[in-house]
Amino acid sequence: MAKTKELSKDTRNKIVDLHQAGKTESAIGKQLGVKKSTVGAIIRKWKTYKTTDNLPRSEAPRKISPCGVKMITRTKLRQALGGQVLLPDDWETTAEVIRETGRKVLGVSSGRRKEDKETWWWNEEVQDSIQRKRLAKKKWDLDRTEENRQEYKELQRRVKREVSKAKQKAYDELYTRLDTREGEKDLYRLARQRDRDGKDVQQVRVIKDRDGRVLTSEESVQRRWKEYFEELMNEENEREKRVEGVNSVEQKVDKIRKDEVRKALKRMKSGKAVGPDDIPVEVWKCLGEAAVEFLASLFNRVLESERMPEEWRRSVLVPIFKNKGDVQSCSNYRGIKLMSHTMKVWERVVEARLRKVVEICEQQYGFMPRKSTTDVIFALRILMEKYRDGQRELHCVFVDLEKAYDRVPREELWYCMRKSGVAEKYVRVVQDMYERSRTVVRCAVGQTEEFNVEVGLHQGSALSPFLFAIVMDQLSEEVRQESPWTMMFADDIVICSESREQVEENLERWRFALERRGMKVSGSKTEYMCVNEREGSGTVRLQGEEVKKVQEFKYLGSIVQSSGECGKEVKKRVQAGWNGWRKVSGVLCDQKISARIKGKVYRTVVRPAMLYGLETVPLRKRQESELEYKRHLSTTSNSQTPNSTMAKTKELSKDTRNKIVDLHQAGKPESAIARTLKMERGWVFQHDNDPKHTARATKEWLRKKHFKVLEWPSQSPDLNPIENLWRELKIRVAQRQPQNITALEEICMEEWAKLPATFAIYIYYYYYYYYYYYYYYYYYSRCIRGFLLQPKDMHSSGPGRLAVINGTMNSAVYQKILKENVRPSVCDLKLKRTWVLQQDNDPKHTSKSTSEVDLVA
């Protein structure tokens, strides 16, 4: 590609002119004395950019940096304005200057170019070598001589070497670029593209009509899309016309200030699809204060005249599949409008002013500041949990509205705005936004004819969510209850009550209040759920028909269950995490991508999907283990490390793990931390005094060496010499602190050999005296703690005296000691079963009979 730069600008322009005149690449090359491959490279480059102002580029093709775009755009705009800094006052002139400058600076894109996945890294040298190889192959096919064969084989080997070098160089440059800030954006773009390519709904070129017949021709498909959305956006539901009026608020409004425009521009996101005017918001951002001054002046003229530019009234409607139902049915698509970015800035300025005037009820959580889906999910779960703990029923109805945004009557919108105290000036401004609005449908087979939109709110508008909140606030004023009995998130409504009759009555009141004003409750999608249900509680009816009763419901993306459990929600979060991981697995499993990029992709794609709403879920230990991300990290690292090795970190104590984190935060490297804590290859013998908690490494080695790993004994370990040997071995190994598996083996073998000789004498004397007291002191008493209580222990100076007892012994003190320390009589307690105090020395393993004694006490 670099050879094209060696040609003069005039030569490159002549090549483009001859190509536009219809001449082939070979004819152009012969006429100008340029190689055919070079001519083809120049033509492909011209097709990619199609710019009328051939700006010099250091390498082609590449993306201009944002700083370069700002500088070039400002320079070209000033040139187009004759050296002036300020933009023209009228919108039409300014819009045309911006569009013309954009065509010259950035060119006009002809759509996403589909590159061959196998040859995206080709350069001109590789193409020339392949062309020479093909010519040599043709020459050998025509004349099968040994000389031609050797020439072809030599070129074939050379092409392989060049292809290998070019591919390696291209990949090195790719990974270098991906490790930059601009490259991170490309990573996310590639991940989204991979997710879209995995769906079959991207190029649906056939659709069904209203009778279910499949339409295949482009004209019929376009007519069907227009017919569906034109009917959806221009037909109202039946409603009662309002008789009563409302007083309008006539007051003077302030002019639009520059700081309001700056805040609105700051809230606008970059990189979004533009509307029909082809002016992205990035233009206003890169122009700085000149754009702020122009927009403030423009918005003030619109506010004063109550008439916005006609170009803003047009939009492009794009059907988005809802990921459920028949992909060929128009009803399973949601229409999103691509509107003018400048109009969206104007809407954000108006929205900021309306929010200062209108106060929305506390039951509305959707699109409200400092409120989110997590708040309403948490409130619902807490309510269900309280009723479950109290063993009382809770009845919930999840109300669904049919085409809520698309069927809002415009007259009801104006009425609700006036009733909420909005100044009449702003009401007329919003009315102007919706007057004479027109749209076209952009589908896979092209664009439909333009049609008017007279009903509903704009999907994709910056102002529509708040307008819908105003409508729902006024329509539900008489029927809603306080939170958490009534909660709304935009059009998602949940109604709760303590009785089935009450929730059924509330549902009917909601239906009547909404449907009389043009909103319709969907009986097929509204569902009912009963928490802590008793037998025969029945179901709920809506207009005489039973509402679907469910045991679980997906509310705002989180599954709530009638039993109050959260197991299905945890499984869903785990699956969502894996789905997010699969979207970016190509990035996370690539060893050449840095750990920093992997970590950022994981934190922004995988972890949010897995942790959504889990702050509202009371997790159990088993569910916490399901959410462990070590499998994600093990696969992400792509280091062929098995999960069993990753799990060894759990064998360390909590204190040790905390020390590791503290030392890491202090700036020590991993190797220094390991040397400080003596953990380079350290092994843990046992985590506590429970043999069931023996470390995995110890178990594996003991199994290989045929050591008997004891289960927890069914009787007291004081009477089990083998268990005492095991405990003693554990203590001795822990004292010597083995640092690796070899040391563990040597210490175990050495101590196991010493134990029988050193431990036998202790066992002999211990049990000798134990059974001596058992047989000869038949009047002994067994203490609750498990040892023998002798007569001398009852004396005030004996070893068993209590700290609270002083002085000489008497009958009262004696009875007190027996009452507080000695096991009760089985006959006195009337216990028929065999009475065992404790199975072992672990207080958690106290027998059921002992627990009953505690309850009796």
Order of alpha helices (4+ residues) and beta strands (2+ residues): alpha-alpha-alpha-alpha-alpha-alpha-alpha-alpha-alpha-beta-beta-alpha-alpha-alpha-alpha-beta-beta-alpha-alpha-beta-alpha-alpha-beta-beta-beta-alpha-beta-beta-alpha-beta-beta-beta-beta-beta-beta-alpha-alpha-alpha-alpha-alpha-alpha-alpha-alpha-alpha-alpha-alpha-alpha-beta-beta-alpha-alpha-alpha
